[in-house]
Amino acid sequence: MPLTDVAIRRAMPAAKPVRMFDGGGLYIEISPAGGKLWRFKYRFGGKEKRLALGAYPAVPLEGCRDAVTGEWIPGAREKRDEARRLLASGVDPAESRKAQKVQSRAHASQATAGSLPDETAWASRLPGRRAQRELREEVLYETAARWFNNHGYHGTSLSDLAKELGITKAALYNYVANKRELLYNIHVRSLQAARAAQDSASTESTGLGRVRKMIFNYVAAITESPTVTFILLEDGALAPEQAEEILAARRALDHEFRSWVAAGIRDGSILPCDPQLVSLLVTGSMAWVTKWYDPKGPWTGEQVAEATSVLYARMLGSAPIGPLPDSVGKIVPEGGLWMPPPARPVGGNSRSGRSARSRLVDR
């Protein structure tokens, strides 16, 4: 059955690479980390070969015209058909691509030496169409994630996003079908980061080691990329099947995390506690990191990740945990990472206001 954009967007990563076939040798491979890469499988000279066609969604299923630049973006099916035409004429698509790369490098070298017209040298230094589209998509998702976090799904409109991005609302439809799809894709990115964080931590030898490594991995991810963020599921924000898909994936991650806590209790690395309560505390605290973390502040994302993982290790661990690394502890300003605003008297003419001022004077 041919692929659809909906099926590709909804496809979730697994422990091993997943392949979804479209036909004519074309398929998309979903890596455990969540990357979606187009491949073309073919035979040439009696051998089976594979040709990389790019990453989804930078390379869409079907070709389309960029609403911003007006340039044509070749789709995966279009690239497959071109490769099949080469095969029909007796040319290996992989070797043809290698030859094109060699020729491109030669042209770039000549342009550097000044033997080609100025516009060729200029074009060789500018990002390609695909790179420009990926950059625009990243800015779109960063902007949308911030708006959804600050204003909620129902308090955010595509007009708000278009205005901040400096484009028309119609141009946004070149990247997403609607606001719901945009929110869904951000949820998927968050789940991919969480899955990658847990997969990387699963090799630790103790339950506490896995818990600590997962917390570090996830906090490092969400502080590095504004699009990898935890967004609450608001009623009616996603279609029922989308909401169930996201919730099911979250439940699977939560079940695995609780099993690590239980394993830590059994192996003695974690003190006796309720795994469900631990999961709720960890999930809740990590969900708020993007609310208060400021990349321009005194801490880097990795320092926040290290400090957070150490704090939980101290809270859960059965053995003493060493001090924070010097690179983290030395840069903590006086008063900590965040200071609450000074208390102000309530009501200028109220009794509570007068008593508060009198206490301040007495001090």
C-alpha positions in Angstrom: 0.0 0.0 0.0 1.5 3.4 -1.0 2.6 5.7 1.8 0.8 8.9 2.8 2.1 12.0 4.6 -0.2 11.2 7.5 1.2 7.7 8.0 4.8 9.0 7.8 4.2 11.8 10.3 2.5 9.4 12.8 5.2 6.7 12.5 7.0 6.3 15.8 10.6 5.0 16.3 11.2 1.6 17.9 14.2 -0.2 19.5 15.4 -1.2 16.0 15.1 0.7 12.6 11.6 0.5 11.1 11.0 0.5 7.3 7.8 1.6 5.6 7.6 0.8 1.9 6.0 2.9 -0.8 6.6 0.9 -3.9 9.0 0.7 -6.8 11.9 0.2 -4.4 11.2 3.4 -2.4 10.9 3.2 1.4 11.5 5.4 4.5 13.6 4.1 7.3 12.9 5.4 10.9 15.9 5.2 13.2 15.6 4.5 16.9 16.4 8.2 17.5 13.4 9.3 15.4 15.2 10.3 12.1 13.2 9.5 9.0 15.4 8.8 5.9 14.4 8.0 2.4 16.0 5.0 0.6 15.8 3.5 -2.9 16.5 -0.2 -3.1 17.5 -1.5 -6.5 19.7 -4.1 -8.2 22.6 -3.3 -10.6 25.2 -5.7 -11.9 23.6 -8.6 -10.1 24.0 -6.9 -6.7 21.4 -5.3 -4.4 22.1 -1.6 -3.6 20.6 1.3 -1.7 20.6 4.9 -2.6 19.9 7.6 0.1 17.4 10.2 -1.1 17.4 12.6 1.9 15.6 13.1 5.2 11.9 13.6 5.7 10.2 16.2 5.8 13.0 18.2 4.1 12.4 15.8 1.2 8.6 15.4 1.1 6.8 12.4 -0.3 5.6 14.3 -3.3 7.4 17.3 -4.9 6.0 20.7 -4.0 6.7 24.4 -4.6 8.2 26.4 -1.6 5.6 29.0 -0.8 8.3 31.5 0.4 10.9 31.2 -2.4 8.7 29.7 -5.1 11.4 27.1 -5.8 10.5 23.5 -6.7 11.4 21.0 -4.0 11.8 17.5 -5.5 9.9 14.7 -3.6 11.1 11.2 -2.8 8.9 9.7 -5.5 10.3 12.1 -8.0 13.9 11.2 -7.0 13.0 7.5 -7.2 11.6 7.9 -10.7 14.8 9.7 -11.8 16.9 6.8 -10.4 14.8 4.3 -12.2 15.3 6.2 -15.5 19.0 6.0 -15.0 18.8 2.2 -14.4 16.7 1.8 -17.6 19.5 3.5 -19.5 22.1 1.2 -18.0 23.5 3.7 -15.4 24.1 3.0 -11.7 22.3 5.8 -9.8 24.9 5.7 -7.0 27.8 6.0 -9.4 26.1 8.8 -11.2 25.7 10.7 -7.9 29.4 10.2 -7.1 30.3 11.6 -10.5 28.1 14.6 -9.9 29.8 15.3 -6.5 33.2 15.1 -8.1 32.1 17.6 -10.7 30.6 19.9 -8.2 33.8 19.9 -6.1 35.8 20.7 -9.2 33.5 23.6 -10.1 33.7 24.9 -6.5 37.5 24.7 -6.6 37.6 26.6 -9.9 35.3 29.2 -8.5 37.6 29.8 -5.5 40.4 30.3 -8.0 38.3 32.9 -9.8 38.1 31.0 -13.1 34.3 31.0 -13.1 31.8 34.0 -13.1 31.2 35.7 -9.7 27.7 34.4 -9.4 28.9 30.8 -9.5 31.4 31.4 -6.6 28.6 33.2 -4.7 26.1 30.4 -5.2 28.7 27.8 -4.0 28.9 29.6 -0.6 25.2 30.0 0.0 23.0 27.3 1.7 21.1 25.1 -0.8 17.4 25.0 -1.1 17.1 22.0 1.1 19.2 23.5 3.9 17.2 26.8 3.7 14.0 24.9 4.1 15.3 22.9 7.0 16.4 26.1 8.7 13.0 27.7 8.2 11.2 24.6 9.6 13.4 24.7 12.7 12.6 28.4 13.3 8.9 27.6 12.8 8.9 24.8 15.4 11.0 26.8 17.9 8.5 29.7 17.6 5.5 27.4 17.9 6.9 25.5 20.9 7.5 28.8 22.7 4.0 30.1 21.9 2.3 26.8 23.0 4.3 26.7 26.2 3.6 30.4 27.1 0.0 30.8 25.8 -1.3 27.2 25.4 -2.7 25.6 22.3 -6.0 27.5 22.4 -4.3 30.8 23.1 -2.0 30.5 20.0 -3.1 31.0 16.4 -1.3 30.5 13.1 -1.7 34.3 12.6 0.3 34.9 15.7 3.1 32.6 14.5 3.1 34.1 11.0 3.3 37.6 12.4 6.3 36.8 14.5 8.0 34.9 11.7 7.4 37.8 9.3 5.5 35.7 6.7 2.0 35.4 5.5 -0.3 32.8 7.2 -0.7 31.1 3.8 3.0 30.5 3.7 2.8 28.4 6.8 0.7 25.8 5.0 3.8 24.9 2.9 5.2 23.3 6.1 2.1 22.1 8.1 -1.5 21.5 7.2 -2.9 23.2 10.3 -2.1 24.2 13.9 -3.0 20.8 15.2 -0.5 19.1 13.0 2.2 21.6 14.2 1.4 20.7 17.9 1.4 17.0 17.1 4.8 17.2 15.5 6.2 19.0 18.5 4.8 16.3 20.8 6.5 13.7 18.6 9.9 15.5 18.8 9.6 15.5 22.6 8.8 11.8 22.7 11.7 11.1 20.3 14.1 13.0 22.7 12.7 11.1 25.7 13.0 7.7 23.9 16.6 8.5 22.9 17.4 9.6 26.5 16.1 6.3 27.9 17.7 4.1 25.2 21.1 5.7 25.9 20.6 5.2 29.7 19.5 1.6 29.5 23.0 0.2 29.3 23.9 1.4 32.9 24.6 -1.4 35.3 22.3 -0.3 38.2 18.8 1.0 38.5 20.0 4.3 40.0 22.6 4.6 37.2 19.9 4.3 34.5 17.6 6.8 36.3 20.4 9.3 36.7 21.7 9.0 33.1 18.2 9.3 31.7 17.5 12.5 33.7 20.8 14.0 32.5 20.2 13.0 28.9 16.7 14.5 28.7 17.4 17.7 30.5 20.4 18.2 28.3 18.2 17.7 25.2 15.4 20.1 26.2 17.8 22.8 27.2 19.8 22.5 24.0 16.8 22.6 21.5 13.7 24.9 22.0 11.7 22.4 20.0 12.4 19.5 22.3 10.0 20.5 25.1 7.3 18.9 27.2 3.9 20.4 26.4 0.8 19.5 28.4 -2.0 17.8 26.5 -5.0 20.3 26.5 -8.5 19.0 26.0 -9.4 19.1 22.3 -5.9 20.2 21.2 -5.2 17.0 19.3 -7.4 14.6 17.3 -8.5 11.7 19.5 -6.3 9.2 17.7 -3.3 11.6 18.0 -3.9 12.1 21.7 -4.1 8.4 22.3 -0.9 7.8 20.3 1.0 10.4 22.4 -0.4 9.1 25.7 0.4 5.5 24.8 4.0 6.5 24.0 4.2 8.4 27.3 2.8 5.5 29.2 5.4 3.1 27.7 8.2 5.5 28.7 6.8 5.8 32.2 6.4 2.1 32.6 10.1 1.6 31.6 11.2 4.3 34.0 9.3 2.8 36.9 10.8 -0.6 36.2 14.3 1.0 36.6 13.3 2.4 40.0 12.0 -1.0 41.1 15.2 -2.6 39.8 17.3 -0.1 41.7 15.4 -1.0 44.9 16.1 -4.7 44.3 19.8 -4.2 43.5 20.3 -1.9 46.5 21.3 1.2 44.6 17.9 3.0 45.4 16.3 3.3 48.8 12.9 1.7 49.3 10.3 4.1 47.8 7.2 4.2 45.5 8.3 4.0 41.8 5.1 5.7 40.7 5.7 8.7 43.0 9.3 9.0 41.8 8.2 8.9 38.2 5.6 11.7 38.8 8.2 13.9 40.6 10.8 13.4 37.9 8.4 14.0 35.0 6.9 17.1 36.7 10.2 18.7 37.4 11.6 18.1 33.9 8.4 19.4 32.3 9.1 22.8 34.0 12.7 23.1 33.0 11.9 24.9 29.8 9.7 27.3 31.7 12.5 28.8 33.8 15.7 27.9 32.0 17.4 30.8 30.4 20.2 29.9 27.9 21.7 33.4 28.5 21.9 32.8 32.2 24.8 31.6 34.3 24.3 27.9 33.7 24.7 25.9 30.5 22.2 23.2 29.6 24.6 20.5 30.5 25.3 22.1 33.9 21.6 22.1 34.6 21.4 18.5 33.5 24.3 17.4 35.7 23.0 19.3 38.7 19.4 17.9 38.3 20.6 14.3 37.9 22.9 14.6 41.0 20.0 16.1 43.1 17.8 13.1 42.3 20.7 10.7 42.8 21.2 12.1 46.3 17.5 11.9 47.0 17.1 8.3 45.8 20.5 6.7 46.3 21.3 4.3 49.1 25.0 5.4 49.1 26.5 8.9 49.5 26.8 10.8 46.2 29.9 12.9 45.5 29.9 16.7 45.2 28.9 18.4 41.9 31.8 18.9 39.4 33.7 22.1 39.9 32.4 23.3 36.5 28.9 23.3 37.9 29.4 24.3 41.5 31.7 27.3 41.0 29.4 29.3 38.8 26.3 29.2 41.1 25.7 32.9 42.0 24.9 33.9 45.5 21.4 33.0 46.3 21.3 30.2 43.7 20.0 30.0 40.1 16.8 31.9 40.8 15.8 34.4 43.4 12.1 35.2 44.3 11.1 38.8 44.2 11.2 40.7 47.6 8.0 40.5 49.6 5.8 43.6 49.3 3.3 44.8 51.9 -0.3 43.9 51.0 -2.6 46.9 50.8 -1.1 50.3 51.5 -3.7 51.3 54.1 -4.6 47.9 55.4 -3.8 46.7 58.8 -1.7 43.9 57.4 0.3 46.5 55.4 1.0 48.6 58.5 2.0 45.6 60.5 4.3 44.4 57.8 6.0 47.8 57.6 6.3 48.0 61.4 8.1 44.6 61.4 10.5 45.8 58.8 11.2 49.0 60.9 11.6 46.9 64.0 14.3 44.9 62.2 
